[in-house]
Amino acid sequence: MRRWARSGATRDRGSGSILAVAILGALFAVTAVLVPVLALLPAKQLVQGAADAAALAAADTASGLMPGVPCEMAARAAELNAARMTGCTVRGLIATVSVAGSAGIFPIGSRARAGPAP
């Protein structure tokens, strides 16, 4: 009877090591997926900041606070913030600007609107 108990116990030897390797592998896989995804968050904020600055530049130019053409000023503001302007519309004193940037191979876009307070 003791022989059966011993042989069953010896078959389980080393299973903890296999479990530890499996857990470490799963942890590595999750980390490998999450790191690039989390790297997109600051890049998205940078592109949103560029869109905000471009919209403010266009609205300031449209209202006469700055000389120039509103959409040209918006493109320059986006460029200074490491983004490129993809669209610009000005209706009255309200400017809507779309910009694009990238984080590695992922394209990121954002839109912003600026103008006088309602």
Secondary structure, DSSP 8 states (H G I E B T S, - for coil): -HHHHHHHHHHTTTHHHHHHHHHHHHHHHHHHHHHHHHHHHHHHHHHHHHHHHHHHHHHHHHHTSS-S-HHHHHHHHHHHTT-EEEEEEEETTEEEEEEEEEETTEEEEEEEEE-S--
